[in-house]
């Protein structure tokens, strides 16, 4: 090896100097080879733009650099995620950004001071026109995307087959407790009560506002009960004309009346024999049928229309209503004895406005369902959009949330939905948007004392695990995929932890 000249600069040997040298060299490299760079301060305002990035300003709608500098990054660069980098302190090394100026491969890196506090962030445009510069990579991605789309279609097909009537004519439950999304204290409590109800054979009465998920819980209770292998039959009392309800419940004997089927027709009690009968909107049942329903429940037998023969049945009843049955009883519009017959295991399903911390998880689940049905990528919501959703009263609860989200997805051309788009959808529906609210509550810090550690080790490990998951969920805005990646666990393991009835995840 030839000897180096005496004046050759020496590399530093201490760690701090090496880091400073590497940072300076990388910045100079990025500045020279990247397509553009800009810098934002702690308040997310743009404070510096290099010469390469200035060529994108006209396409973004700015004729001079002075118009661009000093503005918040969301104002001038649509669909950017720079604020999330500032809030979480986590870099985004590779991402695709699409806006009016085109499609770019970008990096976003937080900048820290000597005390390791985030004081700004730098955005780097690595490539523009990735459809040509990254063609080999995009081809591989397109192949993976096609495989993913095929898997989604297969999953959607399996879901449709699950919802279909089984080959033996019996109807099956569609959902389990895992389908009831949410880990807030209110959601955890209602699932705990419903799980206990599933272990009993007594009637269950689900109470709550419309759109809260009462029917889903009815399916889940049946799926977790000893009758899970039997049929699950549901009837929406409000959707059946009063004149047909008796035949719908008890069936019709052969040739019971003119025009009746010569073979007769089984009612819902007979179809649900050995399983569960779900009576939705029980508060809308006409009084003329309430006495017959009460007798059927007490005696365990029914008499089809036009028949003198009593038919025994074995059915577990789950009823649901959005009405106040106590008020209906006092007004004489609902039989008191039938009320007590049904009001054995009451479960009150909380409205969405008291479980706001579940909104990110619900948005993720609803978005995945929309993507499966429409064959598109799941929507992403900006932090300000999630905050806006968390602040709404949601009179229609999850059903209204789904409608707003679906409208926003169908109307948006961008990959990320912001608060302005959601506010527009709400106003067009006649709802004035309420002020945004924090998506998640901040857990109160625990007192640190030696007594905390005088407990079984398994209990302490479980507590630490809960706090780690809560912190990761909060940092990622409720995104479970990102949470699982950061914690180094599978998504299935994360769902298993969140669905554990013994957990009380305070987030």
HUURKA-V60613 format. One line per field, one symbol per residue. phi: phi as a letter, one per 40 degrees, with the letter a starting at -180 (. if undefined). burial: 1 if it has 16 or more other C-alpha atoms within 10 Angstrom, else 0. Layout:
phi=???
burial=???
This chain:
phi=.cccccccccccbcccccccccccccccccccbcciaabbcccgccbabcccccccddccgbcacccccgcccccbbdgcbcccccccgbcbcbabbbacchbbcbbbbcbbcccgccbiabbbccabfccbcbddccccccccccccccccccccccccccccccccgcbbccbbcccccibcdccccccccccccccbbccbbcbiccgchcccccdccccccccdcccbbbaccccbddcbcccccbgbcdfcacgccccgacccccccdgbbbbbcfccccccccccccccccccgabbddgbbbcbcabbccbbaaccccccccccgbaccccdcccccbcbccccccbbccccdcccccccccccccbgbcccbbcdccccccccccfccfcccdccccccccccccccbcbcccccccccccgbcdccdbdcbccccccccacccccbdcccccccccccccccccccbggcccccccccgbccccccccccccccbccb
burial=000000000000000000000000000000100111111111011111100101001001000000011011100111111111110010110000111010011111111000000111111111110100000000000000000010011001000000000000011111111001111111111111111011001111111111111111111111111011011111101100010011111111111100000001111111111111111111111100010111011000111111000000111111111110100010001110011011101111111110111111111111110111000001111111111111110111110111011101100000111110111011000000100101110000000000000000000000000110111111111111111100000000010011100001111
